[in-house]
């Protein structure tokens, strides 16, 4: 026989066991676990907060007992996360002014009336109250009320908006994201003032409780793509991370692949541009960069500067950047293959010059190239670790001095210094840092292939690399799309078109909204037959 009261009895027994276990740890009878409702007893709530934050050992937790009418109350907060000077003026003083009128059941109504002008949240679970404290809010407990009140007085020190430090701007907005997540959301909202811009919040990590924002344009972004990230972020919410991590590796379906799956940017205009095309943007608090997915190969080579320039200037920059891509990948390997295996491809005068410069070099060409490449990579890494003021100077001067000394000592040939220097300059022209790392690592594989098999080794490895890039499909989108596989695009893959010609969103992000431009096109005005008939023919 079904007895409905047995369900409530089991619930009471479970709650009582939890209270007894918590009471043994805190010494306060009736203390509840964090996932239980807020207790009507003030001392139980305060004891639970103290236990959770390891007080009194933890000096950051502050508990201010106050008298609210005839009731006892307490304001709880974490020192350093709020503006303490505003508590007395915005909370304590208004409560004291009307405290005499608070009796009995009026307490709840009066406090909602007094504090309604503030960012007031009603908290019914202890777990939510503890999270509000971690977010920099104050939590107000009143004896006899089964609900707490959280007020947003958060004040975390942040830096102001500055120019991008990695993605330097030639022409366009001179601002970058910062470490504060909500400030980044406000910056992005200024670029996209659309009600369709949806922001979903997630928290990952049992200890860090890091907030992650998932942003997309409703009606434009693919629902399947959004569900994929929503499901993955929901799984990460239950994980336990022992350190603060950047979500790029956690969300990457191929974390061991050399090819990047995300486009990482610190520029709000770049993030807004990709949102309009149907991409998904991920923000993490305490990180001044955002992730954009999916990120095909061509998006990694494009920059917003091309669209701020005139059509011819932007295409010139794209062509220059594409040339830098192949120089960065193949220049040293082509030098090794030509000198060791295919000297007939080199003009005679240049071949004589190369042979003369290598007359006193004591080791093979491949060792010479690897030595120079390793030296330049070492200089590059050192220049990023030393102070910013002298870092670029040390990098340039160190490379010049090292190259000149190595040539004079007969360790390397002067022509190789030129080849490696051009390769280094080409690597700086790559706009995406992850793509730059991919090219720098693959360059060494091409050098070894050239040293073993010459041009044949380069061609074979290039074919294997191309096949791998075509088959790489993070988030269900090909890395080489819309070229391979072929997909309809905005004709903005290799060279950009004029604004009036980019009428559709590219299919690389599988957008639901296909049409990008909904303005009337500029057309050549039709000829007037009446005017044509009156026009005199040329003699």
Number of C-alpha atoms within 10 A of each C-alpha: 3 6 7 8 8 10 10 11 11 11 11 12 11 11 16 15 13 16 19 18 16 21 19 12 12 17 11 17 16 23 28 25 23 19 11 16 19 25 25 16 18 20 20 21 26 21 20 25 24 19 17 13 15 13 14 11 9 11 11 15 18 17 17 10 16 16 14 22 18 14 17 16 22 21 20 23 28 22 13 14 19 20 15 16 8 11 15 11 11 15 17 15 12 14 21 14 11 14 18 11 14 18 14 11 10 10 21 16 10 17 19 15 10 15 16 12 9 14 12 16 17 15 21 16 18 22 16 19 29 21 12 21 22 15 20 22 27 27 24 22 29 27 21 17 17 17 21 23 22 25 21 18 20 20 14 13 10 11 9 12 15 11 15 19 11 13 15 14 16 12 12 12 15 15 19 23 25 22 19 19 19 13 16 22 16 11 18 19 15 13 13 17 9 11 9 12 17 12 14 11 13 16 17 23 18 14 12 14 17 18 17 19 21 19 22 27 26 19 13 23 22 19 15 13 21 18 11 11 17 15 10 12 21 13 11 18 18 12 12 13 15 10 9 13 15 15 18 19 13 13 16 16 13 16 13 9 11 14 20 25 28 22 23 22 22 21 25 23 21 16 23 19 14 20 23 19 26 29 26 24 24 22 26 26 19 15 15 18 22 23 21 22 23 27 26 25 22 16 17 19 18 24 17 18 18 20 18 14 15 12 15 14 13 21 18 14 18 19 13 13 20 19 13 22 21 14 22 25 25 21 19 25 25 21 24 27 26 19 19 17 16 14 13 10 10 14 9 11 9 11 16 12 12 17 13 12 17 21 10 13 16 12 11 12 20 21 14 18 23 16 13 23 21 12 16 20 13 13 19 19 12 14 19 14 9 12 9 10 8 11 16 16 12 17 18 14 12 17 20 14 10 15 23 14 13 16 17 11 12 15 18 26 24 18 16 22 20 12 17 20 18 16 23 19 13 22 23 15 18 21 18 20 18 18 19 20 16 15 21 18 12 17 21 19 15 26 25 18 22 27 25 17 15 23 19 14 19 23 15 14 17 16 12 12 13 13 13 14 18 17 15 19 18 19 20 13 22 24 27 23 24 22 17 13 13 12 14 14 18 20 17 16 17 14 17 19 18 14 11 12 14 17 19 17 24 24 20 26 27 22 22 16 19 18 15 15 14 9 8 7 11 8 6 6 6 6 8 8 9 8 8 10 9 8 9 7 7 4 3
